[in-house]
Amino acid sequence: MTKGTTSFGKKHCKSHTTCRRCSKVSFHLQKKTCSSCGYPAKKMRNYNWSQKAKGRRTVGTGRMQYMKTMTRRFKNGFREGTQAKKQSA
């Protein structure tokens, strides 16, 4: 038996399927855990030895609907419902 091309033809059983939390094909069917996000554990799986993986799913990688306006609102003291003061020349 060779360890190359002929062996790869026998690989037709799935060990991982799509994870419902991270949508990666990382959910192990027998272990019932995701190797990427750690589902069904409540806390997301992340390690300090993989800075790249942390960066792929951290704040700022999505749309940031709420956070994108935060710096501007913070700068103005979170004021709401007021009119900007007229600037005198």
N, C-alpha and C positions, 0 to 999 in steps of 0.2 A: 504494500500500500504506500503510495507516495503522499507527500504532505502538501502538494501544490494543487494544480488545476483539478485533478480528479476528486480530491477531498472537498473542494468548494462546491461541487455538484450535489453533495449530500446535505447541504445546509438549507433545509426548507421548513424548519419549525421555528416559530417565533418565541423568543424569550421576553421581548419588550413590546409594549403597545403604547398608544397615545395617552399621555397624562392629562387628566381633566383640569389641572391647575395651571401647568406651564405649557401645555400643548406640544411638548416634545415627545418623541417616541422613546421614552425612558422609563415607563412604568413597567416594572418587572411583574410578570403574570403569576409566578409562583410565590414570590416574596410579598407581593401586593404593596410594594413601595416604589416610589419614583427615585431613580438614581440621580436625577438632576435637581429637583426642588424638595425632595423628601416627603412628598404627599404620601399618606394621610396625616403626617405629623403637623401639628398646629404651626410650628415655627418653620420658616423657610430654611432650607439647607444652604449654608454658605461657610466657607473656610478662608482663613487668612493666607493660606498657602496658594490660593488662586485669586490674585488681584484682578485678573482679566475677567473671570467669571462673575466676580462681584460687580464689576463695572458694567457688565451687559444687562443687569437687571436692577440697577440702583436708581435713585431719583435723578431725573433728567434724561432718561432713555425713552420716555413715552411722550404724550402730548403735554403733560403738566398743565392742565386746564386751570387749576387753582394756583399752583406755585409760580407760574410765569408772570403773574401780576403782583406777586408778593413784594419784590424789591421796590417797585414804584410806590406801592401803597405804604410800605414801611418808611420810605423816605419822606412821605407827606404826613406821617403820624396817624395813619389809618383814618383820615377824615372822610366823612360821608355826608351827602345831602347838602353840601355848601357850594357856593359859587366862588370861583377864583377871584382874588382881589385885583383891582385895576392897577396896572403899573403906571406910575407917573413919570413922564419923560424928563 
